């Protein structure tokens, strides 16, 4: 398993990161532990989670994923061999994140509360990478509103300097090692980098969606990632499973995430099926597995620090891990880009 530096931190993380958001909802604790064991055996040293997981977020499953990981860490040991990333929720009206149903915000008091909960559930003294799950300010999230930004909403966003200030305090206290962003924009990343020049923590990474159906990261953020060493932790490399082809033509396989939860509207937009069919045709013509092609493309991007993979079965995880054997040659990349030219970002 190849490793890449996380920002400018000196920490080397595996090019594949195990995403865990299914633990505690679609996957039992035993299944989650089996996935963690397999990932570790194959050279993955990077685990991503969040306080709000499992997905879909519900009061009943809040924190369940971190708890499952914590039990695994206690049973297996070896905390110092792992890089663990978690996240604090951004602005949210869901009442179960904060005491008394208070609106979740990226305010110092709330960040401290969230971190202490994550540390307790994970059973660790520190988190290697603590990420802001989404901004406190109002922006389009998770595919809502497409890629346009046409007006400034009325808002009372927590100042970036205030959020970074408490994160700096937590770094100094040894409770987190480094800071990252998630679901951010180019403006957001540049603002956080500017704020860090006053002695506040410098963000090491940005975790955004990136896959063959959504390459919008390349438009403004890729250059920033490369020049500023704020690498992408790419989530949804299979577009919530849509790039496997299992949902083509409206199919809803039993037990699949979209079948269970109906939360994949981001990948049910005009042109998505046509793009998937084109990539599958390319995979067949090259004698490749479509799932491995989609994963390998994301991993191969120079601005990607780590590709966050996820599965609900060991069989799925084995296929995904096999993507490491697939080389994205210049010839193959040219064919991928030819499809992208015709079917450009149907699911931003």
Helices and strands as residue ranges (DSSP letters): E 3-5, E 12-14, E 16-19, H 29-41, E 46-48, G 59-61, H 64-76, G 79-81, E 83-88, G 99-101, H 108-122, E 127-132, H 160-172, E 176-182, H 186-196, E 203-207, H 217-228, E 231-234, G 242-244, G 248-250, H 257-261, G 265-267, H 272-286, H 290-300, E 304-309, H 314-321, G 322-325, H 330-342
